[in-house]
Amino acid sequence: MILKNFWKVINRPIVGLSPMDGVTDPSFRFIVARHGRPDLIFTEFVNVETAFFAPDAFIKDLTYDEIERPVIAQVYGRDPELFYPVAHVVCELGFDGIDINMGCPAKKVAAKGSGGGLIKTPDLARRIVRATRAGIEHWVQGQTLLDIGIPSELIQKVKASNRLRSGCESPPARLPIPVSVKTRIGYERNVVESWIPTLLDEAPAAITIHGRTLAQGYKGSADWEAIARAVEIASGSPTLILGNGDLRDMSDVVRRVRETGVDGALLGRSTQGNPWIFRAKEKAAPGLAERFAVMLEHARHFERHWGTERFVAMRKHLAWYCSGLPGAATLRSHLVRVNGMNDVVRCLRAYELSIAERRPPTVAAESGVDFACEPAPS
Ligand SMILES: Cc1cc2nc3c(=O)[nH]c(=O)nc-3n(C[C@H](O)[C@H](O)[C@H](O)COP(=O)(O)O)c2cc1C
């Protein structure tokens, strides 16, 4: 069921899965929803232009499962006229929210004026928020994808995606979904003092702030004092502030929430290979059997969604899951060469055998995989 403005009803502090291009794809999101159950989930960002020149890729990236709710589609671009129809499409796909990326530092994005580039063009950033909101409002009033000239190929793909996920071609009700923004503290330097008020003027439901400038990329550490300042600036406004950057586990989240007063936080890199991170309070780290079961489930989902041609993109996830295992380096070196489910099963089975036998490296007869394991845990 789509929630009417979930931001208003969700418990705080909110702890969500941060959008990551090439990582938070439909398979990883499904696995995180099933095994981590964060408070909310963002898709990886999708270019608004893709909806029109590559509708297949657009819909594949925005595929989701009902268990991911609340699930937010993140989009980026620089042309307000494209955000308007894309907001319609995101509504029609039944998402719980739409998030506008105003923080991506990648050259091919920011240098063209999209993503973090919008920090330099605040008027354009505001027009984009307004165009998105107008798209949502007109959709709620009954405007159809056909009315606004969306190509029929995309309309058919939206219907097919909805049917596959929910059994219905359209969402059950036309509810106004909330608009949020994810950004950084500045382009070359911290401009929170001027940038956050600019965004607040448009009253987004939430602003997520990654505590680095674009120029920093991922260097140095996230500036949580700048995030705390954004919280002060936003106090009294209806907009929630979420902090982001360098949170390694739930205790980091708790500490930062206490220190800064943010309404919540998003976790990015610390979730890679660790969908359980969100459950840290409930449960200890998973044992080998659970970890392998989830790796297989993830790989199976991925192969079903993307096919074996794209399986190369699954390898990094498999490698991330190995962190902390005895013989991780060797297991990883095999997993980064797999081409499909069968290879994954063979690798994991050979690893389990070598652990069970606590043996020094031998060649597993069935798989041909040789695990030079460190001593197995007692
Ligand atoms: C591989 C990768 C891809 C990312 N893609 C996106 C994206 O599509 N949209 C976005 O808003 N941020 C993106 N980010 C930024 C993260 O959402 C997050 O802001 C950043 O990694 C800092 O948080 P962390 O320290 O918890 O990882 C990406 C980060 C990484 C590492």
The ligand as an ORCA input file, in Angstrom:
! r2SCAN-3c Opt
* xyz 0 1
  C      29.092      3.665     -5.630
  C      28.319      4.852     -5.141
  C      27.255      5.324     -5.892
  C      26.507      6.425     -5.441
  N      25.414      6.825     -6.160
  C      24.601      7.794     -5.660
  C      23.365      8.108     -6.290
  O      22.964      7.497     -7.285
  N      22.619      9.108     -5.743
  C      23.015      9.789     -4.611
  O      22.298     10.679     -4.148
  N      24.164      9.482     -3.987
  C      24.948      8.501     -4.469
  N      26.072      8.145     -3.786
  C      26.385      8.816     -2.515
  C      25.814      8.031     -1.321
  O      24.412      7.979     -1.361
  C      26.241      8.683     -0.004
  O      25.782     10.001     -0.004
  C      27.761      8.687      0.182
  O      28.321      7.447     -0.167
  C      28.138      9.018      1.627
  O      27.526      8.125      2.513
  P      28.327      6.852      3.159
  O      29.550      7.397      3.807
  O      27.331      6.252      4.104
  O      28.676      5.949      2.016
  C      26.850      7.075     -4.233
  C      27.933      6.594     -3.492
  C      28.660      5.501     -3.924
  C      29.799      4.997     -3.086
*
